[in-house]
Amino acid sequence: MDTTVKGVVLKTTEYKDNDKLLTILTLEKGKILVKARGVKKSTSKLKAFCQSFCFADFELASSGAGYVLTGVNEIENFYNLTTNIDKFSYAFCVLELVDKICAENQEYISIFIDMLKTLQQMTKDNVDCRLVLCKFILSLLNHEGFNINLNKCSNCKSPLVSDLYFDLNRGDVLCPACKALDSIILEKSVFSALKILSGCDFDRLSTIKLSNGIIEKTLSFLVKNINFKYEIKINSIFL
C-alpha cells in the first residue's frame, strides 16, 4: 500500500550501483529506512532530494518489511546549512544525535518537532548555533525522561545556592553535602546558562546573550552528559 509521510533525511547510505538507503525521521512513523532506487543516476528526478537535511513529503511504496521511495514533494532543503561549514557542523550533529537515539519504527513526534525548530533556528544569522544545539540537547534529554532538575538538590531537596555538582550516573544536580565520589563540578556560570536555556523557547534564543566561554562550557557539559547517557560519541569537534 502506498503512503505519504512528512520527514527529514537524517543520513544516506550507498547501496548497490545506483541506489541509496535513506534514514528518515518521520512525523507519522518515527525513524524508517527507505530504499531510493536509481537515484545515483544523473537522470534521476529524485536525486536532489535524497540528501541529508531534506524536509519533504515522501511518497513510499511498501516492499517486504521496508519502503521504496516513489516520489518527493520538498518543503525545505536547509541549503544554507550545507554551504556554511560552522552551521553544517552543528546541524549535522543534530541529525547524528537523532539517528543514534531514535529507534526504528517508533513515534518521536516531540523530537521531530524540536528537530525542525532547531534546524530552522540554525539557518538564521542572528542566532548562535551553539546555543541552539544546547537547547536541542536539553529538549532531547527531557523528551527521553532525563530532565535536569535545576531548582533543588535532587537528593536532599535543598535550594541550589552554593557549590554545585553533577552526577552523570543519575543525571542530577547535587549540593556539596550530597555529592558522590564521581560527581563532577558544575560551574555556576554553566548552571545559570542551563536555567536560561531551559526557560527559553526556540524562537527566543536570539535574545540570549552569553559569552563565548560560557557557551562553550555549557555545550561541553551537555555533550558529556548525553554521551554518557547513551554511550555514543557525537561529532568530535564538540568533545
N, C-alpha and C positions, 0 to 999 in steps of 0.2 A: 504494500500500500504506500502511495506517495504521501509525503508530508512536508510541511514548511516550518522551519524553526528560525528563531532570531538568535544570532550568536556572534561570538568573536573568535577568530582563529588564534589559538594560543601558540601553536607551533606546526611546522610542516616537516614531513619525513620523506626522503626519496624512496620510491617504491617501483620496482621493475624499471623498464627502459623509459617509459613515457608517463608514468603515473606518480601521484603523491598521496600520502596519507595525511589528512588534516585532523589535528586535535582541536576541537571546538567546544568552548563553554557556551551552552545554550540556555535560554531563559526557560524553555519548556521541558527539556530532557536532561539538564545538567551537562556533564562533560561526556562527549561522544567522539568516536573515531570514524572518520568519513573517508572513503576511497574516492579520489578525484582522478578519473581515467583520462589519459591522453593530454593532461594539462601541461606537460613539458614540451609539447609540440608547438612550434611557432604559430600554427594556425588555430590553436585552441581559443575559443571565445571566453573560456573560464580562467585562463592562465593568470590574468591580472588580479583575480580575486582570491587566488589560492596562496595568500601571503599572510604572515603574522600581522596582527592588528586589524585585519579586515573585519568590519562590523557590518553584518548584512542579514537579509532573509535568505536562508539557504534552502533550496528545494532538494529533497532527498528521496531516493527510492530504496526500499528495504532490499537487502541482499544477504540471505542467510541470517547470521546473527548481527550483521552490521548494516552500514548505509553506503550508498553510492551517490555522489553529487550529480545532480541533473541540471541545476540552474542556480543563479545567484542574482539577487537584487540588492546592490550595495547601498548601505545607509551612510557609512563613513569609513574612510580608509586610514585616518590619522596619519596622513602622508608627512606632515611636518615633524612628526615624532621620529620618522626614519631618516630625515635629512639633517638632523642636529644630533651630533654624537652624544652630547650630555643628556638631552631629552631621551634619546633612544636607550641609553644605558639604564636609566631609571624606569622607563616604561617597560623595557624588556624584563626587568626584574619583577615587575607586577605580573606579567604573563607567566613567568617562570614560577613564581610563588603559587599562583592559582593552579597551574598544571600539576605541581608537586603535591599540593594539599588536597585538591578535589579528587574524589574517586569517580570512576566512570559510572554513568547511568544512575546518578543520584542528583536530586534537585539542589541547586545552590542559588536560589533566587536573590537573596540578600547580597551574597558575594558578587553575583553577576551585576547587580545594580551599582554596587560600590566600585567595582572594577571599571565600569563605564564612566562613573563620575570621576574616578582617578585619572583615566586616560584623557578625558575632556579637559580637566584642570591642567594637566601637564602640557597641553597644547598652547596654553596662554603664556604670554611673555611676562606678565606681571605677577606670576606665581612661581615660587621656588619649588622645583620638582622634588627636592629632598624633603620638604615639608609635606608635600602631597603623599610621598611614599611613606613617611612616618604615619600620617593619618590613615592610610590604607592598611598598614600593618596592624595598627591599633584596632581598626574595624574588623579586620580578618580574625584577630585573636578573640575579639568579642563574639563574633558570629560562631566561632568554634568552641565557645564556652570557656575561654581563658581571659576573661575580662580582668584588668588590673585594678584593684581597689586602691584609689588614690586619696581616700578620706581618712581611714583609720588603719592602725596596725592590724593586719589580718589575723593575728594571734590573740593579742590581749585587748584589742579594740580601742586602745588609747589614741588620741589625736596624733597625727604625724607632724611634729613640730621641731624635733631635734635631728640628730644624725639619722640617716635613713639607710636601710639595707634591702637587698632584693634576693629572694630565694628562687633560683632558677628552677629547682625541682617542683616547687609549689606554685610558682608564678605570683608570689605575694610580696607586698611591701611590708617590711618589719621595722619595729623600733629597736634601739640598741639592746634593750632587755630581752628581746625575743629572737634576736638574730641567731642563725645557725652557724656552725663552723665553716660551711662552704658558701655562706651568703656573700654577695658582692656589694660593695659600696654603691649607693645610688646618690649621685651628686644632686644637691638641692636645685641647681640650675636645670638639670635634666628632669627632675621631678616636677618643677614648675612648668617646663615646656610640655610635659605629658599631660598635665592638668589643662593647660591652654588648648592643646590639640584635641583632647577628649571632649571639651565643651564647645568645639567649633565645627560647624558644618563644612562640607567640602567647598561650597561656593563662597565661603567667607575666609578661606585660607590666605587670600591676598592681603588681608588686614593684619596678619600676624607678623610682627617684627622681632626677630631673634637674631643674635649674632651668628656668624658662620661657625664659630667654635661650638656654640650650644647646639646648633642644628646638627653638626657632625657627631657630637657626643650622643645626642638623642637618637639619631639614626643608628649609630653603632650599638647602642643599648638594645634597641628594638630588634635589630638583626640578630644579635647574640641570643636574645630571648626566643625568637621564632625558630632559629636554627637549632636551639637546644630542645624545643618542644617537639619538633618534627624530625630531628636528626638529618637535616638537609643542609646543603651549602648553596646559598644563592650567590649571584654574581660576585666574584672575588674582589671587585673594587670597593665593596662595602664592608669587607672583613678587616 
